[in-house]
Amino acid sequence: MAKIKATGKVNGYECDVECSDTGEGLVIDFNGEEDEHLERQFRHELNKYHPVGGTYYPPQESMMNGLHILELGYLPTRG
């Protein structure tokens, strides 16, 4: 099982994020717990197909797409 572990800020708060590929899709936890709102935002960004390197569009449910979203801070803030 592929896994990405990241630490950063989500909505201005420190957060540990873990994204795993179960073989049936990506699963994401925030600080070791599910967060329905943040997961919905993450899945929304997966569906947008942000290009990597300006020209490559990774598959929607791929670890590369998930990593790209986490690295570039595409999770919008609440409020």
N, C-alpha and C positions, 0 to 999 in steps of 0.2 A: 504494500500500500504506500503510495507516494504521499508525502506530507510536507507542508510549508509551515514554519513557525516564524512569526513576526512580532515585534514589539514596536509600538508607536503610539500615536494619539488618534483617537476616534472621537469626534465631537468635543475636542479639547481636553479629553481625559486620557491618561495613560491606559493602554490596553494591550494585552497579549492575545494574539489572534493565531488560531491553528486551522489550517485548511487541509483537508484530507481527500484523496480520491479513493472512493470505495469500490470503484469499478462500475458502479451504476450512476455515478455523478459525484459532485463535490459536496462535502459537508464542512461547515464552518462554525467554529465556536469562538466566542469572545470572552476572555478571562475564564476559560474553562466551562462556560455555560452557553446555552443557546440564547440568542437575542433575536426575537422575531422581527423586530423593526430593522435592525442592522443586517440581518440575513436577507430580508426583502430588498434592501438597498443594494447589497452585494449582488444578488441575482439580477436585479435591474441592470446593473453595470455589466454583468456577464453577457446579457442580451444585446448590449450596444455594439459589441465587436470593435473595441478600441484597437486601432492598428499598433502593432509592435514594430518599432524601427521605421514607422511611417508607411510601410507597404505590406507588411504581413498581418493577416487577420487570423488569429488562432481559433481553433474550434471553440464553440461556446462553453462546453463543460470540460475544458482542458485545464491542467495545472498551469500552463503558460498564461492563459487568460486570467486565471485567479491571481497568479503572482503579479502580473502586470497591473491589475486593479489595486492590489495592496501596495505595490511599490510606488505608484504614482498618486496615491491618495484620492482615488475616485469616489470613495465613500463620502457622500455629502453630509453636512452637519444637520442635526435636528434643531427645531425651534425656530 
